[in-house]
Amino acid sequence: MLLKSLIFAGAIQGLFLIFLIRAKRKKTYPDFLLIVWLAIVSFQLLFYYDSLSPIVRAPHFLQLLGYSLPLLSSPILFLYIYSLAFNTETRFRKYAIHILPFLVYNIVIFYLFLNNHNSISVSYGFLHFSEDVPNVIQYFSAMLLAIICGSYSIFSLFVLIKYQKSLPDNFSYTEKINLNWLKWIVISLLVVFVVVYIVIRYGVNYGMLNYQNLFAVVGGILSIYLLLIGYFGLRQTTIFTSYPSSSISKSTHILNKESYKNSGLDNDAAKQILNNLLKYMEKEKPFLDENLSLSKLSQLLDITPNQLSQVINQNTKSNFFNFINNYRVELVKSKLKNPSYARYTILAIAFECGFRSKASFNKIFKQQVGKTPSQYQKD
């Protein structure tokens, strides 16, 4: 009874979160995907709630459709993560690839159902087949769900790892854009998925657990994930705001010599860009902008992000993150030595020099100076 209440509450929360996201003034493409995901999972929870009731009210075809919804929610969550990380918009024709398993699965299931209504039934959230259904179909039904859902969880994790590795090459800050919350949710989802699959494969088959208890637990866990992803997704800061997606595609790559072979820069051009960059940093102090990114700075210098990253990495032996924050640290050091700043707190000085948070400032300062800001000031 408690789990059923949690499942129903999760579905209502999902619909409420959709309303909150739709009410946002500036909705992004990831917001649209999050709305779609929340809607699918909310209906999936309603399917679990109905399936666990003494009297199932949903028509048979909706029960069959509800069982296959993870084949749709998994790729939508992946597309949400990918678009959030790399500022991409996927056109409808590209969606077909991700929706294809869901369509194929339902074509097979509904073909069997329409030919013999008694061949397939849904009980307590789980699909049951009659004896006349070939074993290969039953195996296909279980394995497709396991493979697709598990694969998209792994793909999502790889996307997040790649994105986090690209941050130092593209941003001078990581607060609120590192997507750590999403990475740990995906990892825990993958763990839960593996555990549920093992329980279904061995626990249920060998009578250690019944279907009713299993999918009540699955529905309860899914309700919690819906709340977490919806809540943090609603709060997530827009990562890319000041430049088009074409710039991102040029700047979010693993930097090495091969990355720059098509940049069009020879040694003389690279030296000229470096000189312009260093003069601009000293004169205009763009690092005072706490939201400074590789793409934003490249626009100010009228060059491509790829060219700027090449110059920074090959000539300063550093990445964009360290290059910019080194200027910020040096400015903080000079102000800490300046008597006219004695009445300011260290944190106030840090914010004035372009840092976004106390935690990141302390970490970066100690990495570059070898002392905490307070130790440096005392010395």
ChimeraX attribute file (.defattr): number of C-alpha atoms within 10 A of each C-alpha:
attribute: neighborCount
match mode: 1-to-1
recipient: residues
	/A:1	9
	/A:2	8
	/A:3	19
	/A:4	20
	/A:5	11
	/A:6	21
	/A:7	28
	/A:8	21
	/A:9	18
	/A:10	25
	/A:11	27
	/A:12	17
	/A:13	20
	/A:14	27
	/A:15	16
	/A:16	14
	/A:17	23
	/A:18	22
	/A:19	12
	/A:20	14
	/A:21	21
	/A:22	14
	/A:23	10
	/A:24	11
	/A:25	7
	/A:26	9
	/A:27	12
	/A:28	17
	/A:29	14
	/A:30	22
	/A:31	23
	/A:32	15
	/A:33	19
	/A:34	25
	/A:35	22
	/A:36	17
	/A:37	25
	/A:38	26
	/A:39	18
	/A:40	21
	/A:41	26
	/A:42	25
	/A:43	17
	/A:44	26
	/A:45	31
	/A:46	22
	/A:47	27
	/A:48	27
	/A:49	24
	/A:50	19
	/A:51	24
	/A:52	21
	/A:53	14
	/A:54	8
	/A:55	8
	/A:56	16
	/A:57	12
	/A:58	14
	/A:59	8
	/A:60	15
	/A:61	15
	/A:62	12
	/A:63	23
	/A:64	22
	/A:65	16
	/A:66	22
	/A:67	19
	/A:68	22
	/A:69	18
	/A:70	18
	/A:71	23
	/A:72	20
	/A:73	22
	/A:74	24
	/A:75	25
	/A:76	23
	/A:77	22
	/A:78	22
	/A:79	23
	/A:80	25
	/A:81	24
	/A:82	21
	/A:83	18
	/A:84	27
	/A:85	22
	/A:86	17
	/A:87	22
	/A:88	18
	/A:89	15
	/A:90	11
	/A:91	8
	/A:92	8
	/A:93	8
	/A:94	9
	/A:95	13
	/A:96	12
	/A:97	11
	/A:98	19
	/A:99	16
	/A:100	13
	/A:101	18
	/A:102	22
	/A:103	15
	/A:104	10
	/A:105	18
	/A:106	17
	/A:107	12
	/A:108	13
	/A:109	20
	/A:110	16
	/A:111	12
	/A:112	17
	/A:113	17
	/A:114	12
	/A:115	9
	/A:116	13
	/A:117	13
	/A:118	12
	/A:119	16
	/A:120	19
	/A:121	17
	/A:122	17
	/A:123	15
	/A:124	21
	/A:125	26
	/A:126	16
	/A:127	16
	/A:128	12
	/A:129	16
	/A:130	12
	/A:131	9
	/A:132	9
	/A:133	13
	/A:134	10
	/A:135	11
	/A:136	8
	/A:137	14
	/A:138	15
	/A:139	10
	/A:140	13
	/A:141	17
	/A:142	14
	/A:143	13
	/A:144	16
	/A:145	21
	/A:146	17
	/A:147	12
	/A:148	19
	/A:149	19
	/A:150	18
	/A:151	15
	/A:152	22
	/A:153	23
	/A:154	17
	/A:155	16
	/A:156	23
	/A:157	21
	/A:158	14
	/A:159	18
	/A:160	24
	/A:161	15
	/A:162	15
	/A:163	21
	/A:164	18
	/A:165	15
	/A:166	17
	/A:167	22
	/A:168	20
	/A:169	24
	/A:170	23
	/A:171	21
	/A:172	25
	/A:173	25
	/A:174	17
	/A:175	13
	/A:176	13
	/A:177	19
	/A:178	18
	/A:179	22
	/A:180	14
	/A:181	15
	/A:182	18
	/A:183	19
	/A:184	13
	/A:185	15
	/A:186	24
	/A:187	15
	/A:188	14
	/A:189	18
	/A:190	19
	/A:191	14
	/A:192	15
	/A:193	17
	/A:194	14
	/A:195	12
	/A:196	18
	/A:197	17
	/A:198	12
	/A:199	16
	/A:200	19
	/A:201	12
	/A:202	13
	/A:203	16
	/A:204	14
	/A:205	12
	/A:206	11
	/A:207	9
	/A:208	10
	/A:209	14
	/A:210	14
	/A:211	18
	/A:212	16
	/A:213	13
	/A:214	18
	/A:215	21
	/A:216	24
	/A:217	17
	/A:218	18
	/A:219	27
	/A:220	22
	/A:221	17
	/A:222	22
	/A:223	25
	/A:224	16
	/A:225	18
	/A:226	20
	/A:227	18
	/A:228	15
	/A:229	21
	/A:230	24
	/A:231	16
	/A:232	13
	/A:233	21
	/A:234	16
	/A:235	11
	/A:236	15
	/A:237	14
	/A:238	15
	/A:239	16
	/A:240	16
	/A:241	11
	/A:242	12
	/A:243	12
	/A:244	12
	/A:245	15
	/A:246	10
	/A:247	18
	/A:248	19
	/A:249	14
	/A:250	15
	/A:251	22
	/A:252	21
	/A:253	17
	/A:254	13
	/A:255	17
	/A:256	11
	/A:257	10
	/A:258	9
	/A:259	14
	/A:260	15
	/A:261	11
	/A:262	9
	/A:263	14
	/A:264	10
	/A:265	15
	/A:266	9
	/A:267	9
	/A:268	9
	/A:269	13
	/A:270	19
	/A:271	14
	/A:272	11
	/A:273	19
	/A:274	18
	/A:275	12
	/A:276	12
	/A:277	19
	/A:278	11
	/A:279	12
	/A:280	15
	/A:281	16
	/A:282	11
	/A:283	9
	/A:284	9
	/A:285	16
	/A:286	19
	/A:287	22
	/A:288	20
	/A:289	15
	/A:290	18
	/A:291	17
	/A:292	19
	/A:293	26
	/A:294	25
	/A:295	25
	/A:296	20
	/A:297	19
	/A:298	18
	/A:299	16
	/A:300	11
	/A:301	15
	/A:302	10
	/A:303	13
	/A:304	19
	/A:305	25
	/A:306	24
	/A:307	20
	/A:308	24
	/A:309	24
	/A:310	24
	/A:311	24
	/A:312	19
	/A:313	17
	/A:314	14
	/A:315	12
	/A:316	13
	/A:317	10
	/A:318	16
	/A:319	21
	/A:320	23
	/A:321	19
	/A:322	20
	/A:323	18
	/A:324	23
	/A:325	22
	/A:326	17
	/A:327	19
	/A:328	24
	/A:329	23
	/A:330	15
	/A:331	17
	/A:332	23
	/A:333	18
	/A:334	10
	/A:335	19
	/A:336	22
	/A:337	12
	/A:338	10
	/A:339	9
	/A:340	9
	/A:341	14
	/A:342	11
	/A:343	7
	/A:344	12
	/A:345	10
	/A:346	18
	/A:347	16
	/A:348	12
	/A:349	17
	/A:350	25
	/A:351	18
	/A:352	16
	/A:353	22
	/A:354	26
	/A:355	27
	/A:356	18
	/A:357	14
	/A:358	13
	/A:359	10
	/A:360	13
	/A:361	22
	/A:362	17
	/A:363	13
	/A:364	19
	/A:365	22
	/A:366	15
	/A:367	11
	/A:368	14
	/A:369	14
	/A:370	11
	/A:371	15
	/A:372	17
	/A:373	23
	/A:374	11
	/A:375	10
	/A:376	15
	/A:377	13
	/A:378	8
	/A:379	7
